[in-house]
Amino acid sequence: MDWARHQVRLLVCAIQFLTRVPMPSLKTFEPEWITRSARYFPLVGQGVGAISALVLLAGERVWGGGVAAVLAITTGLLITGAFHEDGLADTADGLGGGQTPARRLEIMKDSRVGTYGVCALMLVLLLKVAVLASTPMAALMLAAHGLGRAAAVVVMRVTPYAPSGEAGKWKPVPQGVRTGEVLVALLIAAWPLALLPAGAVLVGLAGGAALAIAMALLARRLIGGHTGDVLGAVEQLFEVGFLLGAAALL
């Protein structure tokens, strides 16, 4: 029972961290729980994806694919408070505008959004809208949201936290994400793939992985590893890469 209660606490912590959804206050809290709750990040993403997918399907019946896609993306932004999109914008500004690791991290900490951040956000949001307008599938959106969060968890495990990474919005505990927690996250993220054709799944995973790996490698080269902002960028890039790849065969 203690184990089960703790898992519920971790899930609540993940929801509070990743979304704006009102949740009951935790009677006790330890900063380590944010990292420990990473196993449930894909589940939270699937919740966001499920609600957004319902809006997509309902909007498609009333207004057609274009309006439905915009409403679905807007729903996700409202639920999460544009949490991952903010990380994408900050990462684009920092990696694109800084000349040294310290300066890049400083730019990423700045709450203002620059040209690189605006362009990155516009491109990613427009691509998502275009894909979902042409392929308004609930399973596609559900899978993309969960897999994007899982990709961020993998990057948390396989890359170091950036030196002087205090500029980010999240600080890991010394031991970081454990391998078992990554496996749980991947298992949770995987189940919606059974709702899609195998070919679309393979191409989607390849597209998402390519963009996420490129982002992780770039961040490691330019700032020494990941920060919370970089994880947001990884999530967004995997999501859009998966959508583009899978939709190409749907």
C-alpha positions as CSV (number, residue, x, y, z in Angstrom):
1,M,0.0,0.0,0.0
2,D,2.8,2.4,0.8
3,W,4.3,1.7,-2.6
4,A,1.0,2.3,-4.4
5,R,0.4,5.6,-2.5
6,H,3.9,6.8,-3.4
7,Q,3.2,6.0,-7.1
8,V,0.1,8.1,-6.9
9,R,2.1,10.9,-5.3
10,L,4.6,10.7,-8.2
11,L,1.8,10.8,-10.8
12,V,0.3,13.9,-9.1
13,C,3.7,15.4,-9.0
14,A,4.2,14.8,-12.8
15,I,0.8,16.3,-13.5
16,Q,1.6,19.4,-11.4
17,F,5.0,19.8,-13.0
18,L,4.0,19.3,-16.7
19,T,0.5,20.9,-16.8
20,R,-1.8,23.6,-15.4
21,V,-4.4,21.0,-14.4
22,P,-5.6,21.7,-10.8
23,M,-4.5,18.9,-8.5
24,P,-4.8,18.3,-4.7
25,S,-1.9,19.6,-2.7
26,L,0.7,17.1,-1.6
27,K,0.9,16.9,2.2
28,T,4.7,16.3,1.8
29,F,7.0,17.0,-1.0
30,E,10.6,16.3,-1.8
31,P,12.4,17.9,-4.8
32,E,13.6,14.4,-5.8
33,W,10.1,13.4,-6.7
34,I,10.1,15.5,-9.8
35,T,12.9,13.3,-11.2
36,R,11.4,10.2,-9.8
37,S,8.0,11.1,-11.4
38,A,9.6,11.1,-14.9
39,R,8.4,7.5,-15.4
40,Y,4.9,9.0,-15.6
41,F,5.7,11.9,-18.0
42,P,4.4,9.9,-21.0
43,L,1.2,9.1,-19.2
44,V,0.6,12.8,-18.5
45,G,1.4,13.5,-22.2
46,Q,-1.2,11.0,-23.2
47,G,-3.8,12.7,-21.1
48,V,-3.0,16.0,-22.8
49,G,-3.1,14.2,-26.2
50,A,-6.4,12.5,-25.4
51,I,-8.1,15.7,-24.6
52,S,-6.6,17.4,-27.6
53,A,-7.6,14.5,-29.8
54,L,-11.2,14.8,-28.7
55,V,-11.2,18.4,-29.7
56,L,-9.6,17.5,-33.0
57,L,-12.3,15.0,-33.8
58,A,-15.2,17.2,-32.7
59,G,-13.8,20.2,-34.5
60,E,-13.3,18.3,-37.7
61,R,-16.9,17.3,-37.8
62,V,-18.1,20.9,-37.3
63,W,-15.5,23.1,-39.1
64,G,-13.2,20.8,-41.0
65,G,-9.6,19.8,-40.6
66,G,-7.8,23.2,-40.5
67,V,-9.9,24.8,-37.8
68,A,-10.0,21.5,-35.8
69,A,-6.2,21.2,-35.9
70,V,-5.7,24.8,-34.6
71,L,-8.2,24.2,-31.8
72,A,-6.6,20.9,-30.9
73,I,-3.1,22.5,-30.7
74,T,-4.5,25.4,-28.7
75,T,-6.1,22.9,-26.2
76,G,-2.7,21.3,-25.6
77,L,-1.1,24.7,-25.1
78,L,-3.7,25.7,-22.6
79,I,-3.5,22.5,-20.6
80,T,0.3,22.6,-20.4
81,G,0.8,26.4,-20.2
82,A,3.0,26.1,-23.3
83,F,5.5,24.4,-21.0
84,H,7.5,22.5,-23.7
85,E,7.0,25.2,-26.3
86,D,8.7,27.7,-24.0
87,G,11.6,25.3,-23.6
88,L,11.9,25.1,-27.4
89,A,11.9,28.8,-27.8
90,D,14.5,29.4,-25.1
91,T,16.7,26.6,-26.5
92,A,16.5,28.0,-30.0
93,D,17.5,31.5,-28.7
94,G,20.3,30.2,-26.6
95,L,21.9,27.8,-28.9
96,G,21.4,30.0,-31.9
97,G,22.4,33.3,-30.4
98,G,25.2,32.6,-27.9
99,Q,28.9,32.3,-28.7
100,T,30.0,30.5,-25.5
101,P,28.3,27.9,-23.3
102,A,27.9,30.4,-20.5
103,R,26.3,33.0,-22.7
104,R,24.0,30.4,-24.3
105,L,22.8,29.3,-20.9
106,E,22.3,33.0,-19.9
107,I,20.2,33.6,-23.0
108,M,18.1,30.5,-22.3
109,K,17.4,31.9,-18.8
110,D,16.1,35.2,-20.2
111,S,12.3,35.3,-20.2
112,R,12.3,37.3,-23.4
113,V,11.9,35.5,-26.8
114,G,14.2,36.4,-29.6
115,T,14.1,35.8,-33.4
116,Y,15.4,32.2,-33.2
117,G,12.8,31.3,-30.6
118,V,9.9,32.9,-32.6
119,C,10.9,31.2,-35.8
120,A,11.3,27.8,-34.0
121,L,7.9,28.1,-32.4
122,M,6.2,29.2,-35.7
123,L,7.7,26.3,-37.7
124,V,6.9,23.6,-35.2
125,L,3.3,24.9,-34.6
126,L,2.6,25.3,-38.3
127,L,3.9,21.9,-39.1
128,K,1.7,20.3,-36.4
129,V,-1.3,22.2,-37.6
130,A,-0.6,21.2,-41.3
131,V,-0.2,17.5,-40.4
132,L,-3.2,17.3,-38.2
133,A,-5.4,19.2,-40.7
134,S,-4.6,16.7,-43.3
135,T,-4.6,13.6,-41.0
136,P,-7.0,14.3,-38.2
137,M,-6.4,11.0,-36.3
138,A,-6.9,10.7,-32.6
139,A,-4.5,7.9,-32.2
140,L,-1.8,9.9,-34.0
141,M,-2.1,12.8,-31.6
142,L,-2.3,10.5,-28.6
143,A,0.9,8.6,-29.6
144,A,2.8,11.8,-30.4
145,H,2.2,13.4,-27.0
146,G,3.3,10.4,-25.0
147,L,6.3,9.6,-27.2
148,G,7.5,13.2,-27.0
149,R,7.6,13.1,-23.2
150,A,9.3,9.7,-23.3
151,A,12.0,11.0,-25.6
152,A,12.7,13.8,-23.0
153,V,13.0,11.1,-20.3
154,V,15.5,9.2,-22.4
155,V,17.6,12.3,-22.9
156,M,17.5,12.9,-19.2
157,R,19.1,9.5,-18.7
158,V,21.7,9.4,-21.6
159,T,23.1,12.9,-21.5
160,P,24.7,14.9,-18.7
161,Y,23.1,17.9,-17.1
162,A,24.7,21.0,-18.6
163,P,27.5,22.7,-16.6
164,S,26.1,25.8,-14.9
165,G,22.7,24.4,-15.8
166,E,21.0,26.5,-13.1
167,A,19.7,28.5,-16.1
168,G,17.1,25.9,-16.7
169,K,13.7,25.4,-15.1
170,W,14.5,22.0,-13.7
171,K,17.4,20.6,-11.7
172,P,18.0,16.9,-11.5
173,V,18.9,15.0,-8.4
174,P,22.5,13.7,-8.3
175,Q,21.7,10.2,-9.4
176,G,19.4,11.4,-12.2
177,V,16.7,9.2,-13.9
178,R,17.2,5.5,-13.4
179,T,17.2,3.0,-16.2
180,G,14.2,1.2,-14.8
181,E,12.2,4.5,-14.8
182,V,13.2,5.1,-18.4
183,L,11.9,1.6,-19.3
184,V,8.6,2.3,-17.5
185,A,8.2,5.5,-19.4
186,L,8.9,3.8,-22.8
187,L,6.4,1.1,-22.0
188,I,3.7,3.6,-21.1
189,A,4.5,5.6,-24.3
190,A,4.3,2.6,-26.5
191,W,0.8,1.3,-26.2
192,P,-0.9,3.8,-28.6
193,L,1.3,2.6,-31.4
194,A,-0.8,-0.5,-31.6
195,L,-3.6,1.7,-32.9
196,L,-1.5,2.8,-35.9
197,P,-0.3,0.9,-39.0
198,A,3.2,-0.7,-38.5
199,G,4.7,1.2,-41.4
200,A,3.5,4.6,-40.1
201,V,4.8,3.7,-36.7
202,L,8.3,2.9,-38.0
203,V,8.6,6.0,-40.1
204,G,7.2,8.2,-37.4
205,L,9.6,6.8,-34.8
206,A,12.5,7.3,-37.2
207,G,11.5,10.9,-37.9
208,G,11.0,11.7,-34.2
209,A,14.2,10.0,-33.1
210,A,16.2,11.8,-35.8
211,L,15.1,15.3,-34.7
212,A,15.4,14.5,-30.9
213,I,18.9,13.0,-31.3
214,A,20.0,15.9,-33.4
215,M,18.8,18.3,-30.7
216,A,20.4,16.3,-27.9
217,L,23.7,16.1,-29.7
218,L,23.7,19.8,-30.6
219,A,23.0,20.8,-26.9
220,R,25.7,18.5,-25.7
221,R,28.2,20.1,-28.1
222,L,27.2,23.7,-27.4
223,I,26.4,23.7,-23.7
224,G,27.7,20.4,-22.4
225,G,24.4,18.5,-22.0
226,H,20.8,19.1,-21.3
227,T,18.7,21.6,-19.3
228,G,15.0,21.8,-18.7
229,D,14.7,24.0,-21.7
230,V,16.5,21.5,-23.9
231,L,14.2,18.7,-22.7
232,G,11.2,20.8,-23.8
233,A,12.8,21.2,-27.2
234,V,13.5,17.5,-27.4
235,E,9.8,16.8,-26.6
236,Q,8.6,19.2,-29.3
237,L,10.9,18.0,-32.0
238,F,10.2,14.4,-31.4
239,E,6.5,15.1,-31.5
240,V,6.6,17.0,-34.8
241,G,9.1,14.5,-36.3
242,F,6.8,11.6,-35.4
243,L,3.7,13.4,-36.8
244,L,5.5,14.2,-40.1
245,G,6.8,10.6,-40.5
246,A,3.7,8.8,-39.5
247,A,1.3,11.0,-41.5
248,A,3.4,10.4,-44.6
249,L,2.1,6.9,-44.7
250,L,-1.4,7.5,-43.4
